Amino acid sequence: MSRNERAIIIGGGVSGKLAARVVSDFFKEVIIIERDQEPQGPFPRKGAPQGQHLHALLHAGENGLEILFPGITKKFHSSGAVKINSTQDLAWFHHGVWKVRFDGGYTTTLQTRPHLEWHIEQYMKCIPNVTFLYNHDVQNYIYNEEKNQIIGIDVFDGSDTVKSLFADLVVDASGVSSLSSSWLNKRGISIPEQKVNIGLSYLSKSFQLPESPKRDWAIKLVYPNPPQEKIGGTISKVEGNRYIVTLIGYHNEVNAKEVLKNDSSFIELSKKLPKLDIYHEIKDVAPLSNTSIYRVPHIVWRQFYKVRSLPDGLLLIGDTVCRIDPVFGQGMSIAVLEALTLQKLLQNRSHNLQKTFHKKVAKIISPIWNMVIIEDFRYPETTGKKPAGLSFQQWYAKNIFLLSSQNQYIYNSFVKVMNLVRPITILMHPRIIKQVLKKTYTTLLKGPDSK
């Protein structure tokens, strides 16, 4: 088989589809291996239990998705996804204050993950050199030990036989419990990783809310104010004129078994949020769905770029590399940025694709990981490697959050960082530093109880 004949993608989720879209321009044949059955519509699937919960595609993710799939944003909207003004239609209670609301001039799309995945999949099926193999499970890698190279996979389709598929490139997009990690560990190859225990539980339910003239938002976030508060929630409009309510609890604060008993238990849990806004929206409304639960006991960043003996012919992407705290809604957008990075490297015919790709992925993840764990470590129960200068970073970030309740410029800058379109360094602009110092000085004058 000559170079660039075939690429195999392990996992047909978002990151797998993104990887397949990119490599389809550079390989004659692309095969996506997916455990689940072929979807029959925009419905939750067994292999993505997190899909029944609220997801967000940040600005960087939405912009990148449009580059990879031209016109897909219009298809989202024409099939029911909700287009909102990012800073005007979002009501956000964060660290004890409401963010200032104004027209920032940019938009966000609200939709369920199954709706997003379905449209991506339909686009993929129009690419002639891409094939899906549903109901297939990867059993092992085919390995050329002499060359230290992955040259294919063994797959099981539920029959009595295992078939071998050879490839020039294998991309593992199968998620946090990937074959690659266990395969490398069995061969005595250690993967440096950062792991932070957060004990997070997600519980979600769909509702049909009556129209209300008082509802001046399309999505409302009520975040806990750590370390005292551990329970938060979001209510968001999605396609089908529905609303998804997702309640979260850090460090096992939520008794999931109790909440799953009946609908009223979910309603009661919403009363424990810092604000009762979500409770008042759903307390008298019959739900459209059962309560779904998803647990994230820890987040992990596997630093494959540090593995010297990583076999050639293998790339890792998405949650296979890093599962981030989903409360911040960055996972899918990180996968989009990784796919765009892979596209650029393939276009430039970069030397040593594997090594270069994994190093660049690390540069994407590193600042986001740091930004997330700064918040996770506000809880003393959080365990793992703490970033340098944690106390200072938490102090500065807290001031940014509080100033975002009154200063449009600071909130607008924060929104750009949060949406991964600008680096976090813009929050160190002299104009912002001056406001932080001014607020700190004012707080000291007023006393410890002042915000």
N, C-alpha and C positions, 0 to 999 in steps of 0.2 A: 504494500500500500504506500503510495507516494505521499509526501508531505501535504498537509491540509486537505486530505481526502475526507476524513470523518472526525467529528467532535461529538462527544457524549456528555450530556448534562444529567447529573444525578439529582433528581428533585424537580417537580413541576410547579413549585410555588412561585411567588413573585420573583425572588432572586434567580431562580432557575430559568424562568421565562425571559428575564432581562438578559441573562448570560447567553441564552439561545438566540435571542434577537441579534445580539452583537456578533457572535461567531458565525451566524448564518451568512454574513457578507464575506467571510474569508475561508469557509470550508464548503466543500461540495455537498456534504451531507451532515445534518445535525439530528441527533436522536435524543429526545428527552425521556428519561426513565422516571415513571411516576407510580407510586404504590397505589394511589386511589383509583377508583373507577372514573371513567370519562364523565365529566360534569354535564348535566342536562339543562343547566341554567345557572343563574347567579345565586347559587345556594351554598350554605356552609358545607365543608367537606371534612371527612374524618381525619385526614392527615394534617389539617390546620385547625385544631380546636380553638385557637386564639381568634379565628376568623369571625366568631359570633360576637366579638366584643368590638368596642369602638376603636377605629383606626384613623390615622391622619396621614395625609400626604403633604409634607411641608412644601414651601415654595420651590426649594432646590429640587425636590423630588418631582413635583408637578412639571416644572420647566424641563427637567431632564427626560421625563417620560414623553413629553411632547416631541423632543428631539428624536427619540428612539421610535416613537409611534406617531408620526404626524397626523393630526386631526383627531387623536383619541380623546382629548379634553372635550371637544364638541360632542362626541358620542356619549361621553359621561353625562353631559348636561341634557342632551336630547332624550336620554333614557331615564331621566328622573333625578340625577345627582343635583345637589343644591349648590349654586354658586353664590358666595357671600362676599361682602366687603370684610377683609381680614381683621381690621381693627375697629370697625363700626358695628358689625353684626356679632361680634364675640364679646360676651360678658364674662370677665375673668376675675374671680376672687382669689387672691394669691398672697400668702404671708400676711393675712389679716386686713388686706385693703383691696378695693376694686381697681383694676387697671382703668386708666383714662380711655374713653372711647372717642374716636374721631375717624374721619375719612383719610386713610393713609394712601389711597390710590392704588391698592393692589387687592387681589381676590384670592379666595381659597375655595376648594371644592369639597363638599361634605358628601360622603357616600360610605356604604358598607364595604368591607374588604371583599366579600364574594362578588359584589357588583364590579369592583375594579378589576379583580382577577379574571372575571368572565370576559370582559372587553379586551383585556390583554391577550387572553387565550384565543379569542376569535380572530384577532389580528395575526397571531402566530400561525393559525391554520391556513392563512392566505399566503404564507411564505412556502414556496414549493419544495425547498430542500430541507424543511423541518418536519420531523415525524415524532409523534407522541407514542410511547409504549406504555399504556395504562395497565394497572394490575400487575406490575412488574416490580420485583424487589431485588436490589443489588446484594449479592452474596459475598463477593470478594473482588479484589483487584487482580488483574493479570499483570504480573510483574517480571520484568527482565532484570534479573539481579546483576548480571554482568555490566549492564549499562546504567543501573539504578534508575529505571524508567518504568512508569505505569504505561502499559500498552493496550489496556482494555479492561473489561469487567466481565464477571460471571453473573448472570441474572436468572431469577427464578420466577416463572409466570403462574405458579400454582399447579402445574402439571408435574409429572414424575421426573422431568429432566431439567437440567441446568444448561443454558446455552451461553456460549462465549461471544462477546462482541468486542472487536478490536477497534482501536481508535488512535489518532495522532494526538488528541487532547481530551482529557477527562476533567470536567469541572464539577466539583462537589458543592452542590447548593442544597443539600439535604437537611440542613439545620443543625441545631446544637448537639443532637445525638447522632452525629454523622459516623459513617463507616471509617472515614479517614483517621479520626482520632484514635479509635480502638485498633485499627490496622497498624498505625504507626507505633502505638504503645506496645503491641504484641511483638513488634520487631525491635523493641528496646530503644526506640527513638522518642525521646521526651519532648514535649511541646511546652515551652514556657507559657505561662498564662497568668492573668490577673483575674481574681475571683472575689466578688463582693456579695455577701449574704444580706438579702433585703427582706425575705419572708413575705413577699407580695402576693395578695390574692385579688383576682378580678372577678366581679360578678355583674352580669348584664341581663337586661330585659328590654323588650321592645314594647312601645306604647303608641296608640293613636290618640293624640291630644285634641280636644276641641279648640276651635279658633278662639283667640283672645286678643283684644285690642291692646292689652297691657304687655303682651309678649313682644318686646322690641329687640329680640335677639334670635339668632338661628342656632347658636351653640353657647352653652353656659358651663364654665368650669368653676368648681368650688374645690380648691386644693387645701389640704391640711397645712397648718402652720406648725412645723416641727420645732422642738421635739415633743411638745405637749399633745399635739393632734396627729393621729395616724390614719384617719379615715377621710377620704375625699370622694368626689364624684363628678361626672360630666353628663349633661343631657344635650343631645345633638340631633338636629333634623337630618334625615337621610332620604334616599329615594323612596317612592311609594307613600309620600306624605306621612312617614312614620318618624318616631323619635327613638333613639337608643339611649338608654340610661346605663352607664357603667359606673359601678361603685368600686372603690379600691381601698385596701387596707394593708398597711405595712406591718411587718414583724408579727404576723399571725394575729393581728388585732381583731380580725373578723372571724366569727365562728361560722364557717361555711355550711356545716351540717344543719345548723339551726336555720340559716337563711334559705336553704334549699327545701325546707319542709313545706312551705306554702308561700303564696304571693304576698300575704300580709307581712311576712318576716322580711321580705325585701323592702317593702314600704317602711317598716320600722327601722331598718338599717339606715335608710336615707335621712331619718330624723337625727342621726348621730353626726351628720356633716356639720362643719363650722357655720354654715348658713342653711336655713330651711327652704330655700328657693326650690330645689329639686323635689323635696317632699311635697310642697304645696302644688306642684305641677302634676304629680302622679297619684296623690293620696285617694282621689275619687275616680280614678280611671282604671278600667279593666285592662290588664296586659294582653298583648298579642302573642306572647311567647312564654315558654318556661324560663326559669333562671338558668343561665349558663355560667360555668365557673372555669377559671384558668389560673393556675398557680405559677409563680416565678420565684422559687426559693432563693435563687441567686442569679446574678448576671456574671458573664464570663467573657474575657477577651483572650482568645488563643493566638499567640503571637508567632504565627507560622513563618514570618519573615526572619525570625531568629534561628530557625531550624536549618542547620548547615547541610544535613544529609537528606533533605526533603527530595523524594524522587522526582525526576523530570517528568513532564507530560501531565502533571496534576496541578490544577488551580483550585483555590478555595474561595468561596464568596458568601456574602450574607451572614445569616446566623451561624453558619458553620465556623466562621471566624469570630464573630462577636454577637452575643445576645445582650442588647442594651436594655436598660430599664424602660419598659414599654409605656410608662406613664408620660414620658416626654415625647412620644410619638415620632421618634427619629428612625426607627428600624428600616422601614421601606425606603425612605429617602436616602439612607446610607447605601442601601443596595443599588439604587439608581446611580449614585455617584461612583460606586465601584464599577458598574457596568460601563459607564461613560469612560472611565479610566482604562478599562480593558479595550474598549473600542479605539481609543487614541493610540494605545500601544500597538495594536494590530495594524492600524493604519500606517504607523511610522515604522513597522517591521522592526520593533525594538529588539535589540540583542538580549538574550537571556530573559525571555518573556516572563517566566515563572517568578524569578527572583525580583525583577523590577516591579511586576504587578503587586506582589505581596508587600513590598516596601512602600509602594504608593498607597495601598489600602491602609497600611498602618498610619500613614500621615493623615488620611481621611478620618480614621477612627480616633486617634489620640486626643485631639482637642475636644471632641464630642464626649468621649469616655470621661475625661477629666471634668468637664462641665456637669455631667450627670452625677458622678460619685461625690462631687462637692455637696450636692443636695442630699444624696442618700446618706452621707455621713453626718447629717444634722441629727440623726437618731443615734443615741449611744449604743443601741443594740446592733447596729450595722457593724459587720466585721469584714476585714480584708485589708489590703495595702492602701494606706491613706496617701493622698497626693501631698507633695511638698507645699508648705505654706498654707495648709488647709484653713487654719483659723482666719488668716488675712483674706483668703479668697472667699470664705463664707461671709465675712463681715462686708466685703465690698459688694458681693452679689446681693446680699440682703438690702443694702442701700439702693442698688439699682432697682430691685423689685419694688421697694417702697416709693421711690421717686417716680416709678412708672405709673403711679396712681394720680400724678398731678402734672408731670412734665411730658408733653408730647414728643419732644425731640429724643429724650432718653428712652421712652417706651418704644418709639419707632426704631431706634438703634437696637434695642433689645430684641424686637420682633425679627429684625434682619438676621441677628445672630442665631436666634432660636430656630429660624427657618433655614439655616445653613447656607444663606446666600452671601453673608459677610463674615469675616473672621472675628473672633471674640475680642481681638485687640481694639476694635473700634469703640468698645466700651471704656477704653482707657484714653479717649480723646480728652485734651485739656479742659474742654467745655464741660464734659461729664465729670471729670475728676473734681473740678471746682464746685459743682453742685453737690457731690458726695461729701466733700470736706465741709461745705457750708451747712449741709444737713446735720452732719456729725456734731459740729460746733453748736448749732441750735439745740440739738437734743441734749447735749451736755449742760447747756444753760438751763433748760427746762426741767431736767431731772430724768432718772431712769425709766419713768413710766411713759415718757413721750415717745411717739413714733417719729 
